[in-house]
Amino acid sequence: MAGVTEIRAAGGVVWRPAPAGGVQVCLVHRPRYGDWTLPKGKLEPGEHALLAAVREVAEEADVQAAPESRLPSMRYRSEGRPKVVDYWSMRAVGTGGFQPDTEVDEVRWLAVDEAVRLVSYPHDAEVLAAFAALPPVSATMVLVRHGHAGKRLTWPGPDAGRPLDARGWSEAHALAPLIALIHPARLLAAAPRRCVQTLDPAAALLDLPIEVDGDLNEPLAGQQPDECVLAAAGRLAALAAAGEPVAVCSQGKVIPGALERLAGQCGDYRTSKGGGWLLAFTGDRLLAADRL
């Protein structure tokens, strides 16, 4: 029917180590529907889907979770309207002590095969199967391109000193809560001022310093582009191999080539200013790159 608004929702397959080995995933029981399902919920107006997914997991299951990799989105009809639900795999990093209420009255942590048998809907079983097929993730990274910084030709000083403009600062503030979702241990930026400034709001939110790293820079005049791409890819791989979540701000002439090298294949890794990626690694091997 023309004019029917699509319902947007987001959620996650939240996992934790099982006492006897392997992993357990989280399901919630909703008394209103009498069903067992993955924690999820509707986006608030203007809310980023990834922020909504983590928020809904916290609200429904009382679990603080860090996203790792995108899972298949599910489309179906709900109460006569089309609905799309975006899912991510998430690592549980804390719980607050679940209290039953009218929305969710029980939470269970189960092995994946047990969860597949318990869920009430085939689309939930499909998402769980996709999660089970994922290789283990040892590190996550948010990789962003600096925000808008005016025009290079109209800036009177050295290009490395060109600052974010009003649009760029708005993009930096929008990125900060997304960066915070992975609970980064470090923030690293290419040397140009606009790259460091793009991480400023995240640094204030997380109370972390910004480390300037020249391996993330674009090529200077006379420098070979491939040289910078190799340096950036190597730096990102080393950060991933360390096993800690990190956030990195680099530049538009570096990010696509570095991601191609990390992925080992060609792809469309062009990144808009103020945009970025959620990256998942096993060791120094890139498993998934999901646009933010």
C-alpha positions as CSV (number, residue, x, y, z in Angstrom):
1,M,0.0,0.0,0.0
2,A,1.4,3.4,-1.0
3,G,2.3,5.7,1.9
4,V,2.9,2.9,4.5
5,T,6.0,3.7,6.5
6,E,8.5,1.0,7.0
7,I,9.3,0.1,10.6
8,R,13.0,0.3,11.4
9,A,14.4,-1.7,14.3
10,A,17.8,-3.0,15.4
11,G,19.2,-5.7,17.8
12,G,21.9,-8.2,18.3
13,V,23.1,-11.7,18.9
14,V,24.9,-11.1,22.2
15,W,27.4,-13.7,23.3
16,R,29.6,-14.5,26.3
17,P,32.0,-17.4,27.0
18,A,30.3,-20.5,28.2
19,P,31.5,-22.1,31.5
20,A,32.3,-25.4,29.8
21,G,33.8,-23.8,26.6
22,G,32.3,-22.4,23.5
23,V,29.8,-19.5,23.8
24,Q,26.3,-18.7,25.0
25,V,23.9,-16.3,23.3
26,C,21.1,-14.2,24.9
27,L,17.4,-14.6,24.3
28,V,14.5,-12.7,25.8
29,H,10.9,-13.7,26.6
30,R,8.2,-11.1,25.9
31,P,5.0,-11.8,27.8
32,R,2.9,-9.6,25.5
33,Y,3.6,-11.9,22.6
34,G,4.5,-15.1,24.5
35,D,7.6,-15.5,22.4
36,W,11.4,-16.1,22.7
37,T,13.4,-13.8,20.5
38,L,16.6,-11.9,20.1
39,P,16.8,-8.6,21.9
40,K,15.8,-5.8,19.5
41,G,13.7,-2.7,19.3
42,K,12.6,0.2,17.2
43,L,14.9,3.1,16.3
44,E,14.2,6.5,17.9
45,P,13.8,9.4,15.5
46,G,17.1,10.2,13.9
47,E,18.9,7.4,15.8
48,H,21.7,5.5,14.1
49,A,20.8,1.8,13.8
50,L,24.0,0.6,15.6
51,L,23.3,2.9,18.5
52,A,19.8,1.6,18.7
53,A,20.9,-2.0,18.6
54,V,23.2,-1.6,21.6
55,R,20.6,0.5,23.4
56,E,17.9,-2.1,22.9
57,V,20.1,-4.9,24.1
58,A,20.8,-2.9,27.3
59,E,17.1,-2.1,27.8
60,E,15.6,-5.5,27.1
61,A,18.3,-7.8,28.5
62,D,20.2,-5.5,30.8
63,V,23.4,-6.4,29.0
64,Q,26.1,-3.9,28.1
65,A,27.5,-5.1,24.7
66,A,30.2,-4.1,22.3
67,P,29.3,-4.7,18.6
68,E,31.7,-6.7,16.5
69,S,30.3,-7.5,13.0
70,R,27.1,-7.0,11.0
71,L,24.7,-9.9,10.6
72,P,22.0,-10.3,8.0
73,S,19.1,-7.8,8.2
74,M,15.6,-9.4,8.4
75,R,12.6,-8.1,6.5
76,Y,9.0,-9.2,7.4
77,R,5.6,-7.7,8.1
78,S,4.7,-6.7,11.6
79,E,1.1,-5.6,12.5
80,G,0.4,-5.1,8.8
81,R,3.5,-3.0,8.1
82,P,6.8,-3.8,6.4
83,K,9.6,-4.0,9.0
84,V,13.4,-4.3,8.7
85,V,15.6,-5.2,11.6
86,D,19.4,-4.7,11.4
87,Y,21.5,-7.1,13.6
88,W,25.1,-7.2,14.8
89,S,27.1,-9.8,16.7
90,M,28.0,-8.3,20.1
91,R,30.3,-9.3,22.9
92,A,28.8,-9.0,26.4
93,V,31.0,-6.7,28.5
94,G,28.8,-6.2,31.5
95,T,25.4,-6.9,33.0
96,G,23.4,-4.8,35.5
97,G,21.2,-7.4,37.1
98,F,18.1,-8.2,35.1
99,Q,14.7,-7.2,36.6
100,P,11.5,-8.7,34.9
101,D,9.0,-6.2,33.6
102,T,6.0,-6.1,31.3
103,E,8.2,-6.0,28.2
104,V,10.7,-8.7,29.0
105,D,10.1,-11.1,31.9
106,E,12.9,-13.6,31.4
107,V,16.4,-13.7,29.9
108,R,18.2,-17.0,29.0
109,W,21.8,-17.6,28.0
110,L,22.0,-20.7,25.8
111,A,24.3,-22.6,23.4
112,V,23.6,-21.5,19.9
113,D,21.9,-24.8,18.9
114,E,19.7,-24.6,21.9
115,A,18.8,-21.0,21.1
116,V,17.9,-22.0,17.5
117,R,15.5,-24.6,18.9
118,L,13.9,-22.2,21.3
119,V,13.3,-19.0,19.2
120,S,9.8,-18.5,18.0
121,Y,10.5,-17.1,14.6
122,P,12.4,-18.5,11.6
123,H,14.1,-15.2,10.9
124,D,15.7,-15.3,14.4
125,A,17.0,-18.8,13.7
126,E,18.5,-17.5,10.4
127,V,20.3,-14.7,12.2
128,L,21.6,-17.2,14.8
129,A,22.9,-19.5,12.0
130,A,24.8,-16.5,10.5
131,F,26.3,-15.8,13.8
132,A,27.4,-19.4,14.3
133,A,29.1,-19.3,10.9
134,L,31.3,-16.4,11.9
135,P,35.0,-17.0,12.7
136,P,36.0,-15.8,16.2
137,V,36.7,-12.1,16.5
138,S,39.8,-11.2,18.4
139,A,39.7,-7.4,17.9
140,T,37.4,-4.6,16.7
141,M,38.3,-1.2,15.3
142,V,36.4,1.9,14.2
143,L,38.2,3.4,11.2
144,V,36.9,6.9,10.2
145,R,37.9,9.5,7.7
146,H,38.2,13.1,9.0
147,G,35.3,15.4,8.8
148,H,34.8,18.3,6.4
149,A,37.4,21.0,6.6
150,G,36.6,23.6,4.0
151,K,38.5,23.9,0.7
152,R,42.1,23.1,0.4
153,L,42.7,25.9,-2.1
154,T,41.1,28.6,0.2
155,W,43.1,27.7,3.3
156,P,46.0,30.2,3.5
157,G,48.3,28.1,5.7
158,P,50.0,24.7,5.4
159,D,47.4,22.0,4.5
160,A,48.3,20.0,7.6
161,G,46.9,22.9,9.7
162,R,43.5,23.1,8.0
163,P,40.8,22.7,10.7
164,L,37.4,21.2,10.7
165,D,34.6,23.5,9.5
166,A,31.1,23.7,11.2
167,R,30.0,20.6,9.2
168,G,33.1,18.7,10.1
169,W,32.6,19.4,13.8
170,S,29.0,18.2,13.5
171,E,30.3,15.0,11.9
172,A,32.9,14.6,14.7
173,H,30.3,14.9,17.4
174,A,28.1,12.3,15.6
175,L,31.0,9.9,15.4
176,A,31.9,10.0,19.1
177,P,29.0,7.9,20.4
178,L,29.6,5.3,17.6
179,I,33.3,5.1,18.5
180,A,32.4,4.7,22.2
181,L,30.3,1.6,21.4
182,I,33.4,-0.6,21.0
183,H,35.0,0.6,24.2
184,P,38.3,1.6,22.6
185,A,41.5,1.4,24.6
186,R,43.3,3.8,22.3
187,L,42.5,6.6,19.8
188,L,45.0,7.2,16.9
189,A,44.9,9.9,14.3
190,A,46.9,10.9,11.2
191,A,49.0,14.0,11.7
192,P,46.8,16.7,10.0
193,R,44.9,18.9,12.4
194,R,41.5,17.9,10.9
195,C,42.2,14.2,11.7
196,V,43.0,14.9,15.3
197,Q,40.0,17.2,15.7
198,T,37.7,14.5,14.3
199,L,38.5,12.4,17.3
200,D,38.4,15.3,19.9
201,P,34.7,14.7,20.9
202,A,35.4,10.9,21.3
203,A,38.5,11.7,23.4
204,A,36.4,14.0,25.7
205,L,33.6,11.4,26.0
206,L,36.0,8.5,26.7
207,D,38.7,10.5,28.6
208,L,41.4,9.1,26.3
209,P,44.4,10.9,24.7
210,I,44.7,11.1,21.0
211,E,47.9,9.5,19.6
212,V,49.3,11.1,16.4
213,D,50.6,8.4,14.0
214,G,52.3,9.4,10.8
215,D,51.8,5.9,9.3
216,L,48.1,6.9,8.8
217,N,49.0,10.0,6.7
218,E,48.2,10.6,3.0
219,P,51.2,10.9,0.7
220,L,53.1,14.2,0.6
221,A,54.3,15.8,-2.6
222,G,56.7,13.4,-4.3
223,Q,55.8,10.5,-2.1
224,Q,54.5,7.3,-3.6
225,P,50.8,6.6,-2.8
226,D,51.4,2.9,-2.4
227,E,54.1,3.6,0.2
228,C,51.5,5.3,2.4
229,V,48.9,2.6,1.8
230,L,51.3,-0.1,2.8
231,A,52.3,1.8,5.9
232,A,48.7,2.4,7.0
233,A,47.7,-1.2,6.3
234,G,50.6,-2.5,8.3
235,R,49.8,-0.1,11.2
236,L,46.1,-1.2,11.3
237,A,47.1,-4.9,11.1
238,A,49.6,-4.4,14.0
239,L,46.9,-2.6,16.1
240,A,44.4,-5.5,15.4
241,A,47.0,-8.1,16.3
242,A,47.4,-6.5,19.7
243,G,43.9,-7.6,20.5
244,E,42.5,-4.3,21.9
245,P,39.7,-2.3,20.5
246,V,40.9,0.9,19.0
247,A,39.5,3.9,17.0
248,V,41.6,5.4,14.1
249,C,41.1,8.5,12.0
250,S,42.9,8.6,8.7
251,Q,42.5,10.2,5.2
252,G,40.6,9.6,2.0
253,K,43.6,8.7,-0.1
254,V,44.8,6.0,2.4
255,I,41.7,4.2,3.7
256,P,40.4,2.5,0.6
257,G,43.8,1.0,-0.4
258,A,44.6,0.0,3.2
259,L,41.3,-1.8,3.5
260,E,41.8,-3.6,0.2
261,R,45.1,-4.9,1.4
262,L,43.8,-6.0,4.7
263,A,40.8,-7.7,3.1
264,G,43.0,-9.3,0.4
265,Q,40.5,-8.4,-2.3
266,C,39.2,-5.5,-4.3
267,G,36.1,-3.7,-3.1
268,D,34.4,-0.4,-2.8
269,Y,36.1,1.1,0.3
270,R,35.7,4.7,-0.7
271,T,34.9,6.6,2.5
272,S,33.1,9.9,2.7
273,K,34.3,12.6,5.0
274,G,33.0,12.1,8.4
275,G,32.2,8.5,7.5
276,G,33.8,5.2,8.6
277,W,33.8,1.5,9.2
278,L,33.4,-1.0,11.9
279,L,36.1,-3.6,11.4
280,A,36.4,-7.1,12.9
281,F,39.7,-9.0,12.9
282,T,41.0,-12.4,13.8
283,G,44.6,-11.7,14.7
284,D,45.8,-9.3,12.0
285,R,43.3,-10.7,9.4
286,L,40.3,-8.6,8.5
287,L,37.1,-10.6,8.8
288,A,34.5,-7.9,8.1
289,A,34.3,-4.2,7.2
290,D,30.8,-2.7,7.8
291,R,30.0,0.9,6.9
292,L,28.9,3.0,9.7
